[in-house]
Amino acid sequence: MEEVDDIKKIVLRRLIRSNIWGGKHIPLDIAKKSVPERYRNTHKGIRILEEAMKQLVNNEWINAVSKRTGKSDDAHISLNPRKVSEIKQFLGM
């Protein structure tokens, strides 16, 4: 469970640092690239990463939307501006 929280913190910090709030969004793949390779390249790590992203969406800390880009539909994410206080409390800011 500690690893899931670490992943959530990494992703949230990446989105805050890039100022991705509300209507401004980035592809999910780019957000996943901010996670260390040991989580992106192993089966166990991929499961942990998916669990962390699922928890972020379920807690409504990030908004996940399917956007049409080019010829495909990609998942895009952004931080929920209504949950600023909860996100900052989780990160210890």
C-alpha positions in Angstrom: 0.0 0.0 0.0 2.9 2.3 0.6 4.1 1.9 -3.0 0.7 2.9 -4.2 0.8 6.1 -2.1 4.3 6.8 -3.5 3.1 6.5 -7.1 0.1 8.7 -6.3 2.4 11.4 -4.9 4.7 11.2 -7.9 1.8 11.7 -10.4 0.2 14.4 -8.4 3.4 16.4 -8.0 4.0 16.0 -11.8 0.6 17.5 -12.5 0.9 20.3 -10.0 4.4 21.2 -11.3 3.1 21.3 -14.8 0.0 23.4 -13.6 -2.5 20.9 -15.1 -5.8 22.0 -13.4 -9.4 21.7 -14.6 -9.7 22.3 -18.4 -6.0 21.9 -19.1 -5.2 18.3 -19.6 -2.3 16.0 -20.7 -2.4 12.4 -22.1 -2.3 9.7 -19.5 0.8 8.2 -21.2 2.8 11.3 -20.5 1.8 11.3 -16.8 2.8 7.7 -16.5 6.3 8.5 -17.9 7.0 10.5 -14.7 6.9 7.3 -12.7 10.2 5.4 -12.3 11.0 2.6 -14.8 10.8 -0.1 -12.2 7.1 0.5 -12.0 6.5 1.0 -15.7 8.5 -2.1 -16.9 7.6 -4.9 -14.6 4.3 -6.7 -14.2 4.0 -6.0 -10.5 4.9 -2.3 -11.1 2.2 -2.0 -13.8 -0.4 -3.4 -11.4 0.7 -0.9 -8.7 0.6 2.0 -11.2 -2.9 1.0 -12.4 -4.1 0.7 -8.8 -2.7 4.2 -8.0 -4.4 5.8 -11.0 -7.7 4.0 -10.2 -7.6 5.4 -6.6 -6.9 8.9 -7.9 -9.9 8.8 -10.2 -12.1 7.2 -7.5 -11.1 9.9 -5.0 -11.9 12.4 -7.7 -8.5 14.0 -7.3 -7.9 13.7 -11.1 -10.4 14.0 -13.9 -10.0 11.3 -16.6 -11.5 12.2 -20.0 -11.3 10.4 -23.4 -10.2 13.0 -26.0 -10.0 12.4 -29.7 -6.5 13.2 -31.0 -5.7 12.4 -34.5 -7.1 9.0 -35.4 -7.4 7.6 -32.0 -9.1 8.2 -28.6 -6.6 8.8 -25.8 -7.3 9.1 -22.1 -6.3 12.6 -20.8 -6.1 13.6 -17.2 -6.1 16.8 -15.2 -6.3 17.7 -11.5 -9.7 18.4 -10.0 -9.7 22.1 -8.9 -12.4 21.4 -6.3 -10.1 19.0 -4.4 -7.1 21.4 -4.0 -7.1 21.3 -0.2 -7.4 17.4 -0.1 -4.5 17.0 -2.6 -2.2 19.4 -0.8 -3.0 17.8 2.6 -2.1 14.4 1.1 1.1 15.7 -0.3 1.9 17.5 3.0 2.1 21.0 1.4 
